[in-house]
Amino acid sequence: MKNETDRDTRMVEKIDAAIRQAAAKVLERAKQTRTPLVIWEDDQIKEVSPEKLEMRIAAKFSAESRP
């Protein structure tokens, strides 16, 4: 049972890392092309500048890393 849980945990970590890497690439491309990103927020579709979204992401990760 523990081996299966460990395997699942490693898989989730790999998936999370891949999603974060893909998001970083999308964000970088949007900044290079000055293209807004389309997100789903508050039950609405919204366009957000890459710089604004980058600040939101940084704030979220900063808050998550605090004890």
Distance bins in CASP14 RR format, pairs under 12 A and 6 or more apart:
PFRMAT RR
TARGET T0000
AUTHOR 0000-0000-0000
RMODE 2
METHOD distances of the structure
MODEL  1
1 7 0 0 0 0 0 1 0 0 0 0 0
1 8 0 0 0 0 0 1 0 0 0 0 0
2 8 0 0 0 0 0 1 0 0 0 0 0
2 9 0 0 0 0 0 1 0 0 0 0 0
3 9 0 0 0 0 0 1 0 0 0 0 0
3 10 0 0 0 0 0 1 0 0 0 0 0
4 10 0 0 0 0 0 1 0 0 0 0 0
4 11 0 0 0 0 0 1 0 0 0 0 0
5 11 0 0 0 0 0 1 0 0 0 0 0
5 12 0 0 0 0 0 1 0 0 0 0 0
6 12 0 0 0 0 0 1 0 0 0 0 0
6 13 0 0 0 0 0 1 0 0 0 0 0
7 13 0 0 0 0 0 1 0 0 0 0 0
7 14 0 0 0 0 0 1 0 0 0 0 0
8 14 0 0 0 0 0 1 0 0 0 0 0
8 15 0 0 0 0 0 1 0 0 0 0 0
9 15 0 0 0 0 0 1 0 0 0 0 0
9 16 0 0 0 0 0 1 0 0 0 0 0
10 16 0 0 0 0 0 1 0 0 0 0 0
10 17 0 0 0 0 0 1 0 0 0 0 0
11 17 0 0 0 0 0 1 0 0 0 0 0
11 18 0 0 0 0 0 1 0 0 0 0 0
12 18 0 0 0 0 0 1 0 0 0 0 0
12 19 0 0 0 0 0 1 0 0 0 0 0
13 19 0 0 0 0 0 1 0 0 0 0 0
13 20 0 0 0 0 0 1 0 0 0 0 0
14 20 0 0 0 0 0 1 0 0 0 0 0
14 21 0 0 0 0 0 1 0 0 0 0 0
15 21 0 0 0 0 0 1 0 0 0 0 0
15 22 0 0 0 0 0 1 0 0 0 0 0
16 22 0 0 0 0 0 1 0 0 0 0 0
16 23 0 0 0 0 0 1 0 0 0 0 0
17 23 0 0 0 0 0 1 0 0 0 0 0
17 24 0 0 0 0 0 1 0 0 0 0 0
18 24 0 0 0 0 0 1 0 0 0 0 0
18 25 0 0 0 0 0 1 0 0 0 0 0
19 25 0 0 0 0 0 1 0 0 0 0 0
19 26 0 0 0 0 0 1 0 0 0 0 0
20 26 0 0 0 0 0 1 0 0 0 0 0
20 27 0 0 0 0 0 1 0 0 0 0 0
20 57 0 0 0 0 1 0 0 0 0 0 0
20 60 0 0 0 0 0 1 0 0 0 0 0
20 61 0 0 0 0 1 0 0 0 0 0 0
21 27 0 0 0 0 0 1 0 0 0 0 0
21 28 0 0 0 0 0 1 0 0 0 0 0
22 28 0 0 0 0 0 1 0 0 0 0 0
22 29 0 0 0 0 0 1 0 0 0 0 0
23 29 0 0 0 0 0 1 0 0 0 0 0
23 30 0 0 0 0 0 1 0 0 0 0 0
23 37 0 0 0 0 1 0 0 0 0 0 0
23 39 0 0 0 0 0 1 0 0 0 0 0
23 50 0 0 0 0 0 1 0 0 0 0 0
23 53 0 0 0 0 1 0 0 0 0 0 0
23 54 0 0 0 0 0 1 0 0 0 0 0
23 56 0 0 0 0 0 1 0 0 0 0 0
23 57 1 0 0 1 0 0 0 0 0 0 0
23 60 0 0 0 0 0 1 0 0 0 0 0
23 61 0 0 0 0 0 1 0 0 0 0 0
24 30 0 0 0 0 0 1 0 0 0 0 0
24 31 0 0 0 0 0 1 0 0 0 0 0
24 50 0 0 0 0 0 1 0 0 0 0 0
24 53 0 0 0 0 0 1 0 0 0 0 0
24 54 0 0 0 0 1 0 0 0 0 0 0
24 57 0 0 0 0 1 0 0 0 0 0 0
24 58 0 0 0 0 0 1 0 0 0 0 0
24 61 0 0 0 0 0 1 0 0 0 0 0
25 31 0 0 0 0 0 1 0 0 0 0 0
25 32 0 0 0 0 0 1 0 0 0 0 0
25 50 0 0 0 0 0 1 0 0 0 0 0
26 32 0 0 0 0 0 1 0 0 0 0 0
26 33 0 0 0 0 0 1 0 0 0 0 0
26 35 0 0 0 0 1 0 0 0 0 0 0
26 36 0 0 0 0 0 1 0 0 0 0 0
26 37 1 0 0 1 0 0 0 0 0 0 0
26 38 0 0 0 0 0 1 0 0 0 0 0
26 39 0 0 0 0 0 1 0 0 0 0 0
26 50 0 0 0 0 1 0 0 0 0 0 0
26 53 0 0 0 0 1 0 0 0 0 0 0
26 54 0 0 0 0 0 1 0 0 0 0 0
26 57 0 0 0 0 0 1 0 0 0 0 0
27 33 0 0 0 0 0 1 0 0 0 0 0
27 35 0 0 0 0 0 1 0 0 0 0 0
27 36 0 0 0 0 0 1 0 0 0 0 0
27 37 1 0 0 1 0 0 0 0 0 0 0
27 39 0 0 0 0 0 1 0 0 0 0 0
27 48 0 0 0 0 0 1 0 0 0 0 0
27 49 0 0 0 0 0 1 0 0 0 0 0
27 50 1 0 1 0 0 0 0 0 0 0 0
27 51 0 0 0 0 1 0 0 0 0 0 0
27 52 0 0 0 0 0 1 0 0 0 0 0
27 53 1 0 0 1 0 0 0 0 0 0 0
27 54 1 0 1 0 0 0 0 0 0 0 0
27 55 0 0 0 0 0 1 0 0 0 0 0
27 56 0 0 0 0 0 1 0 0 0 0 0
27 57 1 0 0 1 0 0 0 0 0 0 0
27 58 0 0 0 0 0 1 0 0 0 0 0
28 35 0 0 0 0 0 1 0 0 0 0 0
28 37 0 0 0 0 0 1 0 0 0 0 0
28 50 0 0 0 0 1 0 0 0 0 0 0
28 51 0 0 0 0 0 1 0 0 0 0 0
28 53 0 0 0 0 0 1 0 0 0 0 0
28 54 0 0 0 0 1 0 0 0 0 0 0
29 35 1 0 0 1 0 0 0 0 0 0 0
29 37 0 0 0 0 1 0 0 0 0 0 0
29 50 0 0 0 0 1 0 0 0 0 0 0
30 36 1 0 0 1 0 0 0 0 0 0 0
30 37 1 0 1 0 0 0 0 0 0 0 0
30 38 0 0 0 0 1 0 0 0 0 0 0
30 39 0 0 0 0 0 1 0 0 0 0 0
30 47 0 0 0 0 0 1 0 0 0 0 0
30 48 0 0 0 0 1 0 0 0 0 0 0
30 49 0 0 0 0 1 0 0 0 0 0 0
30 50 1 1 0 0 0 0 0 0 0 0 0
30 51 0 0 0 0 1 0 0 0 0 0 0
30 52 0 0 0 0 0 1 0 0 0 0 0
30 53 0 0 0 0 1 0 0 0 0 0 0
30 54 0 0 0 0 1 0 0 0 0 0 0
31 37 0 0 0 0 1 0 0 0 0 0 0
31 49 0 0 0 0 1 0 0 0 0 0 0
31 50 1 0 1 0 0 0 0 0 0 0 0
31 51 1 0 0 1 0 0 0 0 0 0 0
31 52 0 0 0 0 0 1 0 0 0 0 0
31 53 0 0 0 0 1 0 0 0 0 0 0
31 54 1 0 0 1 0 0 0 0 0 0 0
32 50 0 0 0 0 1 0 0 0 0 0 0
33 49 0 0 0 0 0 1 0 0 0 0 0
33 50 0 0 0 0 1 0 0 0 0 0 0
34 49 0 0 0 0 1 0 0 0 0 0 0
34 50 0 0 0 0 1 0 0 0 0 0 0
34 51 0 0 0 0 1 0 0 0 0 0 0
35 47 0 0 0 0 1 0 0 0 0 0 0
35 48 0 0 0 0 0 1 0 0 0 0 0
35 49 0 0 0 0 1 0 0 0 0 0 0
35 50 1 0 0 1 0 0 0 0 0 0 0
35 51 0 0 0 0 0 1 0 0 0 0 0
35 53 0 0 0 0 0 1 0 0 0 0 0
36 45 0 0 0 0 0 1 0 0 0 0 0
36 46 0 0 0 0 1 0 0 0 0 0 0
36 47 1 0 1 0 0 0 0 0 0 0 0
36 48 1 0 0 1 0 0 0 0 0 0 0
36 49 1 0 1 0 0 0 0 0 0 0 0
36 50 1 0 0 1 0 0 0 0 0 0 0
36 51 0 0 0 0 0 1 0 0 0 0 0
36 52 0 0 0 0 1 0 0 0 0 0 0
36 53 0 0 0 0 1 0 0 0 0 0 0
37 45 0 0 0 0 0 1 0 0 0 0 0
37 46 0 0 0 0 1 0 0 0 0 0 0
37 47 1 0 0 1 0 0 0 0 0 0 0
37 48 1 0 1 0 0 0 0 0 0 0 0
37 49 1 0 0 1 0 0 0 0 0 0 0
37 50 1 0 1 0 0 0 0 0 0 0 0
37 51 0 0 0 0 0 1 0 0 0 0 0
37 52 0 0 0 0 1 0 0 0 0 0 0
37 53 1 0 1 0 0 0 0 0 0 0 0
37 54 0 0 0 0 1 0 0 0 0 0 0
37 56 0 0 0 0 0 1 0 0 0 0 0
37 57 0 0 0 0 0 1 0 0 0 0 0
38 44 0 0 0 0 0 1 0 0 0 0 0
38 45 1 0 0 1 0 0 0 0 0 0 0
38 46 1 0 0 1 0 0 0 0 0 0 0
38 47 1 0 1 0 0 0 0 0 0 0 0
38 48 1 0 0 1 0 0 0 0 0 0 0
38 49 0 0 0 0 0 1 0 0 0 0 0
38 50 0 0 0 0 0 1 0 0 0 0 0
38 53 0 0 0 0 0 1 0 0 0 0 0
39 45 1 0 0 1 0 0 0 0 0 0 0
39 46 1 0 1 0 0 0 0 0 0 0 0
39 47 1 0 0 1 0 0 0 0 0 0 0
39 48 1 0 1 0 0 0 0 0 0 0 0
39 49 0 0 0 0 0 1 0 0 0 0 0
39 50 0 0 0 0 0 1 0 0 0 0 0
39 52 0 0 0 0 0 1 0 0 0 0 0
39 53 1 0 0 1 0 0 0 0 0 0 0
39 56 0 0 0 0 1 0 0 0 0 0 0
39 57 0 0 0 0 0 1 0 0 0 0 0
40 46 1 0 0 1 0 0 0 0 0 0 0
40 47 0 0 0 0 0 1 0 0 0 0 0
40 48 0 0 0 0 0 1 0 0 0 0 0
41 47 0 0 0 0 0 1 0 0 0 0 0
41 48 0 0 0 0 1 0 0 0 0 0 0
41 52 0 0 0 0 0 1 0 0 0 0 0
41 53 0 0 0 0 0 1 0 0 0 0 0
41 56 0 0 0 0 1 0 0 0 0 0 0
46 52 0 0 0 0 0 1 0 0 0 0 0
46 53 0 0 0 0 0 1 0 0 0 0 0
46 56 0 0 0 0 0 1 0 0 0 0 0
47 53 0 0 0 0 0 1 0 0 0 0 0
48 54 0 0 0 0 1 0 0 0 0 0 0
48 55 0 0 0 0 0 1 0 0 0 0 0
48 56 1 0 0 1 0 0 0 0 0 0 0
48 57 0 0 0 0 0 1 0 0 0 0 0
49 55 0 0 0 0 1 0 0 0 0 0 0
49 56 0 0 0 0 0 1 0 0 0 0 0
50 56 0 0 0 0 0 1 0 0 0 0 0
50 57 0 0 0 0 0 1 0 0 0 0 0
51 57 0 0 0 0 0 1 0 0 0 0 0
51 58 0 0 0 0 0 1 0 0 0 0 0
52 58 0 0 0 0 0 1 0 0 0 0 0
52 59 0 0 0 0 0 1 0 0 0 0 0
53 59 0 0 0 0 0 1 0 0 0 0 0
53 60 0 0 0 0 0 1 0 0 0 0 0
54 60 0 0 0 0 0 1 0 0 0 0 0
54 61 0 0 0 0 0 1 0 0 0 0 0
55 61 0 0 0 0 0 1 0 0 0 0 0
55 62 0 0 0 0 0 1 0 0 0 0 0
56 62 0 0 0 0 0 1 0 0 0 0 0
56 63 0 0 0 0 0 1 0 0 0 0 0
57 63 0 0 0 0 0 1 0 0 0 0 0
57 64 0 0 0 0 0 1 0 0 0 0 0
58 64 0 0 0 0 0 1 0 0 0 0 0
58 65 0 0 0 0 0 1 0 0 0 0 0
59 65 0 0 0 0 0 1 0 0 0 0 0
59 66 0 0 0 0 0 1 0 0 0 0 0
60 66 0 0 0 0 0 1 0 0 0 0 0
END
